[in-house]
């Protein structure tokens, strides 16, 4: 992946530089730019179990996810091919970034858990963060919910161990999960692409 191209995409979305790592940083647009680049455009991969029945996916949004989101908005079903960039952005903010408390986490962790959530699901992404925090000594339940305890533990661990170690360990945990998942068909064909995505994310966040 071309991390410079991704950075330019971020700039095009109105972000002039890497955002503050402090609380209330508002990293959603930066997170979205990386994830949309990683997801690509339109996909019709019939072998992808996450793409039920080989139906079309647009920038990572499946037809099923789009139908559910439209229903919540009081809108009728329609092809995800007709979804707008604004709709996909709204869906990702409401269904992934906000439930993961993105604006209350350190910038680099917020972007990392968001990207993992889009690829693995919000609960799995939250558990990976909680397991990483446990590794650093935090006493947390692996409940897949980023609440007050997980948020506090994230900031405390980051302040005690530094930004780099926590991020690296979180991304390593994600790669370990992929390697274990890839031992089962049909996931093995996606293994290297998943690992490349995590490596690109690390480069993007430490640029």
N, C-alpha and C positions, 0 to 999 in steps of 0.2 A: 504494500500500500504506500502511496505517495503522501507522507504526512505533511509535506509542504503544500500540496494541493488541498488537503483537508484544512490546513490553517488558512489558506486563501479563501476557502469556502466560509470559514468562520468570519473572516474579515468582511466578506461580502454580505454577511447577515448582520453587520453593524457592530461587531465586537472588535475593538481596535487593538486589543492585546489580551494575553491570558488574564482571566478575571481574578479578582482578589480571592485569596484562600480563606478569608475570614467568614464569619457567620453572615447569612443574608446576602451571599454573593450573586445569586440569580444566575446559575450556570446552565440553565436549560437550553438556551439556543446553542451554546457551545457543545453540549452533550448531544443535542439533536443533529448538529452538523456532522459530527463524527459517525454517529450511528446510521444516519441515512446514507452516508458514503459507503459504510461497511455493508449495509443491507443491499445496496444496488437499486436498480429500478424495478422493472417488471420481471417476475420469475414464474415459470410454469414447471418447476421441478417435480415430476411425478414420484420421485423416490424419496422426497423429503417428508418424513412422518409428521412434521409440524405444518405441512402444507396439505391439509386433509384432501385426499383423493386427487392430488395434483392440481387443485384449483389455483387460479392465478393469485399471486401476492404482489403488492405494490409497495416498495420501500419497506418491506418487512410486515406490512399490514395484510393479514389474510382476509378472505371474504367473510369468514365467520366472525372474526373480531370486528370488522367494519359493520356487519349487520347488527351486532349487539350494541355497538356504540351509537349507531343511527337510531336504534330503537330507544335508547336512553335519552336521546335528544328529541324524541317524539317524531322521528322522520321515517318514511317508508324505506324498505330495502331497495338497494340498487347495486349495480356492479362496482366492485372496488376499483375497477379501471376508470370509473368516472369520479373517483374521490379527488378532492382538491388538496393542494399542499396545506392549506389552512386547516382542512379537516384532519389530515394525518398528523399535523403538528398538535392540534387540539386533543386528538385521541391519545397521542403519546404523553402529553402533559397530564391529562386527567387520569389515565389508566396506569401509567408507569411512574412518571417523575414525581407527581404529588403524593401518591400512596407510599413511595419510598422516602418521603421527607427530604427530597433533594436539596431544597434551599436551606435546610437546617444541618446538613452535613458539610464537611470540608469539601471544597470545590473538586479536588481530584477524586475523592471517594464518591461524591455525588455522580460524577460523570461515569466512573467505573461501574457503579451499581446499576445505573440507568442502562448502560449498554448491555450489561449482563442480563438485566431483566427483559429487554427486548428479545434477546436470543434464547434465554433459558426460562423466562417467566419471573415475575416479581418475587414470589415466595422463595424460589431457589436462589435468586440473587441475594435476598436478605439473609438467608441461611449461610451462604458463603461468607458474607461480611461477619455475621455473628460467630461463625466457626473460627475465622481469622482472629477476631477479638478474643475469643477464648484461648487461642494459642498464645496470645500476649498476656494472659492472666485475668481477663475479665470474666466475671461470673454472670453468664447470660444463658437464658433458655434458647434453644434452637427452634424458635416458634415461627420464623419466617415473617415476623412483623417488626418493622423498624419503628419502635416507640421511644419513649423518653430514656429508658435504660440503655438501649442500643446507641442512641444519639450521644448520650453522655459518655458512654464507654469509648465511642469512636474518637471524640475530642480528647478525652483523657489519654488514650493510648497514643494518639498522634502527637500530643504535647510531650509525652514521656519518651516515646521511641523515635519521634521525628516523622516528617511527611513521607520520606522515601521508603523506609522499612515497612510501614503499614500498607502503602500502595503496592509495593512489590509482593508482599505476602498475600494480599488479596488477589492479585492477578495470578500468582502461582497457584493458589487454591482453585481458581477457575480453570487453569490449564490441567491440573490434576483431575478435576471433574470431567473435562473433555476426554482425557486419555482413558479414563475408566469407562466412559460412555461409548467411546469408539471401539471398545472390545466386542461390542454387540452389533450385528448387522441390523439395519443398513447404515449405521452411523459411521463406520470406519472410513467411508469415502469422504466424510466432511472433516476428518480429524485435522489435517494440515491447514485447511482453510480457517478453522476455528483458532488454532494456535497462532497462525499468522495475524489474525484479527486482534488477539490479545497483545501480541508483541507490538503491533502498530499502535494500539491504544496506549501502551506504556511509553512509546516514543512520543506520541502526541501530548501526553500529560507531563512529560519531563522536558519538552522542547525549550 
